[in-house]
Amino acid sequence: MEAMHERFEELVKHVLDSSLFLEQAVEVLEKTLIARALERSKGNQCKAADALGIHRNTLQRKMIAYQLNGRRPRRKPPVRAVARARAKRKTS
């Protein structure tokens, strides 16, 4: 545990010396942890979320934010467009 603490202290010193803002450092750490958890779980999001101690929906939201899966969620069409399409099918 002591070695881990020393390595962490070195990392903190490096981050401070590189003039990264706290928000940037947190993003880099979070993105890296998520990517590694997904690698270890072979892409299984439930297992990766469990390993990180977060809900699967939170993991998916963060994956989208960090562009870790290359996909964006599908948008639902506006209700009016859906109603128009249904009406068109009924009259055809």
NUVEXSE-989410 format. One record per atom (N, C-alpha, C, O): x, y, z. Coordinates in steps of 0.05 Angstrom, whole numbers, plus 5000, padded with zeros to 4 digits. Each point is the difference from the previous one (the first is absolute). Layout:
XYZ;...
This chain:
501749765000;498350245000;501750255000;499350204988;503049785025;501850235002;501150084972;500250234993;500549564991;501050054973;497950144983;500650184984;496949745020;497850124985;499750295007;499550184983;500749885043;499850275010;502250184988;499650234992;502849665007;502350154989;499650064970;500550224991;498549584995;499550034971;497850214996;500250164981;497849845036;497950204998;501150285005;499250194986;502449845034;501250265006;501750104976;500050244994;501449584993;501650074976;498150104978;500650194986;497249675011;498050084979;498950275006;499850174982;499549885044;498950265007;502050224995;499350214989;503349745017;502150204995;500250054970;500250234992;499749564992;500250034971;497750174989;500450174983;497149775027;497750154991;500250295007;499550184983;501449885042;500350285008;502250144984;499750234993;502549635002;502250124984;499250054971;501250184987;496949665003;499350044972;497850204996;499050044977;500250105044;498050224999;497349914990;498550154989;500849605017;497349914993;498150105022;500650005024;497050084967;498050085020;498849755011;500149784988;498750245036;498949775013;497949864983;500049754998;498350404989;497949884983;501249844977;499149784994;503150324994;501349854979;501349755010;499849794987;501450225036;501349775012;497949785006;500549774996;497350325015;497849815007;499049874975;499449765000;500250394978;499049894975;501949794989;499249794991;503450275010;502049824989;499949745017;500149784988;499950245038;499949775018;497549844995;500149754997;497650385002;497449864997;499849864973;499249774999;501750374980;499949884973;501849754999;499249804988;503150225023;501949785000;499049765016;500149784991;498850285033;498949785017;497749864985;499849765001;498450394987;497849884985;501049834977;499049784996;502950334989;501049854977;501349745009;499649794987;502050225035;501349765010;498049795011;500349764996;497750345017;497949825011;498649864977;499449765002;500050394977;498749884976;501949794987;499049794991;503550275008;502049814989;500049745016;499949784989;500350255037;500249775018;497549834999;500149765003;497650374993;497549864999;499349914972;497849904995;504050144987;499649934971;497550134989;498549884984;501050375024;497850154990;497449965014;498050134994;502049705027;497549955015;499550245018;501450045020;496650124973;499550255015;499149955028;500750155018;497749644987;499149945027;502449945018;500250105023;501649734967;502449935016;501850245005;501150045021;499250124958;501750245002;498850205021;501550115016;495949924983;498750185019;500349905028;500550155019;499249594985;500349885026;502950045011;500450075023;501549894959;502850045008;500650295008;501750055018;496950144969;500450285006;498250105023;500550225011;497649614997;498250085022;497950214991;499250165017;500049834958;498050194990;497849844986;500449774994;497450365002;497749884986;500649984970;501550164989;497449634998;500549974971;499150244984;501350074981;496550055026;499150244986;502050235002;500450154981;500849885043;502050205004;502449944982;501250184988;499649575011;502349924983;499450074971;501750114986;495949825004;499350064972;500050304995;500950084979;498150075039;500050304997;502850104998;500650184983;501249725034;502850094999;501449904975;501750144990;497649625001;501249904975;499350184977;501750064983;495850035016;499250194979;501550265003;501050114980;499149995044;501350265005;503049994992;501050204989;500349585017;502949974993;500449874973;502349954993;495650004993;500149884973;501649745001;501849954983;497649875036;501449755002;498849774984;501349804996;496350244994;498849784984;499450094972;499149844984;501450415010;499650104973;497150034991;499550064977;498649905041;497250024992;498650205017;500750055024;497350084965;498350185014;497349865003;499349844984;499350225037;497349885003;498250094978;500150234991;498149595001;498050084980;498050195012;499149965022;500350244962;498050195010;497249914992;499649894978;498650155040;497249924993;498950224982;500550245005;498049684975;498850204982;497950165015;498849905019;500750354974;497950155013;497449864998;499449874980;498950175040;497449865001;498350064975;498749834989;501450425002;498450084976;500949844975;498349914984;504350055013;501049854977;499149715001;499349884980;500750005044;499049735003;497149984994;499149814986;499350385024;497150004995;499450034970;498249864989;503350324997;499650034972;500749754984;498549934981;503649935027;500849754986;497949795004;499349854981;499650135043;497949805005;497450074984;498849824989;500550435010;497650094985;500449944970;498149914987;504350135003;500649954972;499649704994;498949934979;502149905039;499849714996;497149915000;499249824985;499250315031;497249925002;498450074975;498249864992;502550374996;498650094976;501049864975;498650014979;503649875022;501249864976;498749744994;500749874981;
